Amino acid sequence: MKEIELAEHSGFCFGVTKAVDTAEKELAEAGGDPLYCIGRLIHNRSVSEELEEKGLRTIASIDDAPEGSRVLIRAHGEPDATYEKAKEKGIRIIDATCPFVSRIHRLAKEAGEKGRWFIVIGDGTHPEVKGILGSTSMPMGAVQTAEDAISLAERCRDLPVTLAAQTTMTRGRFDEICGIFRERCADLAIHDTICKATKERQESAAELASRCDCMVVIGDRNSSNSRKLYEICKNICSNSLFIEGIEDLDLKTLQKYNKIGVAAGASAPERIIKEVIANMSEEFTKDQQNEEMNDMAAYMDEIEKSLKLPGRGEVVTGKVVQVTNDYVVMNLGCKKDGMLPKEETAREEGQELTDMFKEGDEVQAKVIKTDDGDGNILLSNKRIQSGENWEEINACASSGEVVNVTIVKEVKGGVIANYKEVSGFIPMSQLADHYVEAGAVAEYIGKTLPVKVTRVDPKRNKAVFSHKQFLIEEKNKKIAEIWNTLNVGDVVEGKVMRFTDYGAFVDIGGIDGLLHISEISWGKLKHPQEALEIGQTVNVKILNMNAEKGKISLGMKQNKPEPWSVIDEKYHEGDIITGKVVQIKEYGAFVELAPGLDGLVHISEVAHKRVGKISDELSIGQVVNAKILEIDKERKRISLSIKATIDPQIYEEKAEEAPAEEQ
């Protein structure tokens, strides 16, 4: 019976996954605008072609990118000069450099700052190595063979030298070249920067090759790590094949082998690995019995399982492969490593991660994110016991009960808020019952707010909260209480909140009512601010209430008698009054005696002379004295006379004096 076995560590490493995921996300949000990438994003033709169809454009260098465009830095990284040039051209950089590569950049930069020459054990023509050497002020170069290493080491005998490795370098080559430099250099610092994923991939491929009749290595021919993977397998198993995809696979050749191993480079996507295995399985199972076919199907299920990522909220068990003071790296048996940060562990005060975990330990943890931004699965083992917190959140979502959450940080579109061990999201639109400016979000960080639970998905570790909904419900309760205490005809105290051209809104204890401009004064107003001020306290009368629409109409002039109803108490025919000119017509001028009470001064009653144009004698706003000639209460008209208050002899004297003054 033929067997097919996939190497334990195969396919995309988290650096490549991060680069591809970043590109996919940027392209999806671009709205059709191109995204530029310096060099091919990954060494895989089919993936590159798919991304190009979505708008990814490959360029040779930052010089080829248009000013103001977006440029993606692939996992290989770029030298400092690229970032400097991008800044000059106003280019937005989307940095998807592999975290392991970024670490070597930092080591190179620090070496230069300390006056140490930096050497990379790797291919000097590879973009990763070029980027590393371009990030230090003291690059010595790259070495890939023992001969090159001996030559360069001789030149560096009396120099301070720092050695690091290209992330895809084989362990044997690295150790060999480090030995050459140790023998010749007195001041030597060595950093083992071979990517752990590369090391694991190479070791698992070598182990599998030792047990197989034939090895199939999947990867792009331009991929450094894929070529090295093939070299390792070829040295162990002479019947090793290097293919880019199913089109390169000679199924007939494979028929003569019983045990076939499959390994894949870091740039080989999951679908191609599965496609290759599926095609081999189909070919080998054509003439086998149903039992054998079922066995192969079961094996394919195992492969599928090994490639599948755990979902958010899922509890997983992993093996510790690396421990630092800040995080723990775990092998979860899938294509991504798990990253357990210090803050997601249940530690006692002063306890370090290195005291709690050791390589090889099996640790249970909960998946927080399937991608932490660096291509890892973000884990937490302190949240495993938070199930009861989710039960509380679920109950609150069903009952509508309010919970108190603490705002911990701002994210795109809103903020993250914690309820005990449950982390939830508050959209920006749900942070308050009014619009919150982007710059004002910082004021909420650290605050505890009452919220309503609007959505819960414990399996995906998701909860959505709304402070706005809480505020609206509280406001509605208050409004309901106020509505029950108010009646049409009540006079209540209110505060002027804001103006419109047609009136003013007045807060009457938590509810805004409209005080229409026509209801402010018995007189005529052009704008509410002629009679009111923002913040002013006024007594208003409730004229109308519409509970369904939530509208209340208010009046203020009703607090005073209508002027015509009490005119007899203040004004009589023959009285001399003082008023303000409020309107001028061709036939006369209207003078305001009191708000809502105007009288007409006919053109013939303006002066003891013939007046041709009223505006020559009077102006709007002018204060005048006038005599009440007639009050017609039925027609609501008042006739006034200005000339009746002026001695006609004054006009005669002025007329006589005029010629003398003109001489």
Secondary structure, 3 states (H helix, E strand, C coil): CCEEEECCCCCCCHHHHHHHHHHHHHHHHCCCCCEEEECCCCCCHHHHHHHHHCCEEEECCHHHCCCCCEEEECCCCCCHHHHHHHHHCCCEEEECCCHHHHHHHHHHHHHHHCCCEEEEECCCCCHHHHHHHCCCCCEEEEECCHHHHHHHHHHCCCCCEEEEECCCCCHHHHHHHHHHHHHHCCCEEECCCCCHHHHHHHHHHHHHHCCCCEEEEECCCCCHHHHHHHHHHHHHCCCEEEECCHHHCCHHHHCCCCEEEEEECCCCCHHHHHHHHHHHHHHHCCCCCHHHHHHHHHHHHHHHHHHCCCCCCCEEEEEEEEECCCEEEEECCCCCEEEEEHHHCCCCCCCCHHHHCCCCCEEEEEEEECCCCCCCEEEECCCHHHHHHHHHHHHHHHHCCCEEEEEEEEECCEEEEEECCEEEEEEHHHCCCCCCCHHHHHHHCCCEEEEEEEEEEHHHCEEEEEHHHHHHHHHHHHHHHHHHHCCCCCEEEEEEEEEECCEEEEECCCCEEEEEHHHCCCCCCCCHHHCCCCCCEEEEEEEEEECCCCEEEEECHHHCCCHHHHHHHHCCCCCEEEEEEEEEECCEEEEEEECCEEEEEEHHHCCCCCCCCHHHCCCCCCEEEEEEEEEECCCCEEEEECHHHCCHHHHHHHHHHHHHHHC
